[in-house]
């Protein structure tokens, strides 16, 4: 019997929860999407990396404060939606 892996995107992670990065997708832009996903990977959002949702801004839940390694980054929701994660 195999267990299905539950994948979601970083923008859906709840505050205080941890996860592991599985994949970073290119954005919808033809040219800017690849640049954005590359930039996210340069910041540390690489497959296998542990991350934690620290806080959501108010109002509207933006920006998202994300801890990656020893660094904290603020992402917009559309940027966080490019990061596929496996919650822990």
Helices and strands as residue ranges (DSSP letters): E 7-9, G 10-12, E 18-24, H 32-43, E 50-56, E 64-68, E 71-75, H 77-80, E 83-87
